[in-house]
Amino acid sequence: MTHVTGGCHCGAVRFEAEGDFSTGLECNCSHCDKKGFVLAFLPRPDFKLTKGEGAFTTYHFNRGAIDHNFCKTCGTQAFGIGSGPDSKEMAAINLRCVDGLDRSKITIHPVNGKDF
Ligand SMILES: [Zn+2]
């Protein structure tokens, strides 16, 4: 398990997370593709918002199952909250928003979200 910190571009929204960040998911669905996400999913308790309650707003689409939270000031979406297939709450971290993470060293797995 690795402990990481991260946040949006302007610094209004900050988080801490525990997990394995050696791999990332790149989904080709209409939303992920436009935003260019590299994502890591973790159990909600392993994600902590350390700054920015009230500083972000939420985008919903499709079934509205995921809270896509983006900073009201800079527009960066550092994380989302949703529930997995077993209805357990999950956090999705945008690995592009993790401090000092060298994405050239992580394994990227493509996800075919477009066809779901
Ligand atoms: Zn921001």
Residues whose N, C-alpha, C, O or C-beta is under 5 A from the ligand:
A	BS01	ZN	C8 H9 C10 G11 A12 V13 C71 T73 C74 G75
